[in-house]
């Protein structure tokens, strides 16, 4: 299964964008508190529950991608919540803050996580056609929920 964890309709005012770079949430099934900042996957940005943009976090992590949209690019001040669909599971070990660590992403068959995320993003853009996505990419051949604190 590609998508290991996800969070839907998280409010941007609940995220620690600067100091701790924290996107804290609870693993629903396992009841583990984790920081999802380092997640890789696909995300969607919303303004008042209207979808405006779909993107991916593969080379750059989810937290950094969202922070960029929140502070630096043309999407700044144009969204107030987001959903994300991640490729990393919540592990069983804790970090120094007592938060459960995310497991390393796994390769899926012969396709890399990056290639699979590219496909998922392309499909989402083509199906939903969000207004802030400028291009519709071509399709190339070849979890568990989390809630914010």
N, C-alpha and C positions, 0 to 999 in steps of 0.2 A: 504494500500500500504506500503510495507516494506521500500523501498528506498524513502527517503524524499528529499534528496539533493545529488548532485554529482558534481564533477569537473573532467575534463579530460585534460590530457597532461599538467599538471602544471609543470613548470621548478623548479628544486630544488634550483637554485641560486636566486629565488625570495622569498624564505622562510626565516624568521628570526628564525634560529634554536636555538639561545642561549638567547639573551637579553629578548625579549618579548614573546618568544614561540608563534609566530604568523603565521598563515596560513590565510592571509586576502583574502577575495573574496567578490564578489557581488552576491546577490541572483538575478538571472536573471529576474524572473517574478515580484518579489516584490521590486526590486531595493533597497535592504537593504545590507549594508556593515556589514560583520560578520567575526569573527575569528573562523575558522573551526578546530583549534588545538584539541579541546576536542571531536571531532566527533567519533562515533563508526560506524563500517561498514567493507567493503571489499575494498582492494586497489590493484593496479597493478603497478609494477615498469618497466620502459622502459629504454633502452639505444638506443639513436638515433631512437626512435619510434619502436624498436623491443622489444616485451614483453619478460622479463626475469624472473619475479617472481610475484606470487599472494599471498596475505596474508590477515590477518584480524586484526581489532582493536576492541576488545570487552572488555576484562578485562583492558587492557592498551589502552589509547586513541590513535587516529590516529597520532597526532603530535609526541608523544613519540615513537611510533612504527617506524615511518619514520626516526626520528632522530637517533634511534639505528641503522637502516640500513645504514644511511648516515655517521655514525661516528665510529661504533664499530664492526660490524659483517663482514662476508665474502662478503657481497654485497657492502661494502664501495668502492667507486670509480667505481662501475660497472653499475650505473644507473644515468640518468640525467633528468628524468621527471617521473611523476606518475599521475595516475588517481585514484579517490576514489568515492565510492558509499555509502552514509551515511544513517543512520536510524533516524537522528534527523532533525527536521525542524528548520528554522529560525523564531524566535518569533517576537513579536511586541514591546518588551521592550528593552531598551538600558542599557549597562553597564556604568561604570564611564568614559570609554574612548570614549563613544558615539557609540560603536559598538552594533549591535543587538545581543541579546543573543540566544543561541541554546536552543530549548525546550528539556525537559527530554525525554529520549527514552521511548516508550510505549511497553507494552507486547502485543503480537499478539496471541489472542486465548489462548490456553493452552501452546504454545511454548514460551520460553523466547527469548529475542532479541539475547542472546548468542547462543542458539540452532539454530535459523534461520540464523545467520551469519556463523556458522559452516557449515550449508547445502550449503549456497551460495558459500563459499570458496571452498568446496569440488567439487561442480559442475563446478566452473570455472577452477579449476586445472584439473579435468578429461576431460573437453571439450577442453581446450586450450593446456594442457600439457607443461607448461613453463619449459625451460631447467634448471632453478635454483631451482625448487621445487624437493626435494629429494624423496618425497613419494606421492603416489596416494592413498588418503583415500577412504574408502568404503562409499557408500551412505547408510544412515540409514533411515528406513521408519519413518514413523511417524513425481519521484520527480522533484524534481525541480533542474535545472542545476545551477551551480555556476561557476563564472569565477574568476581567480586570478587577483590580482591588478597589 
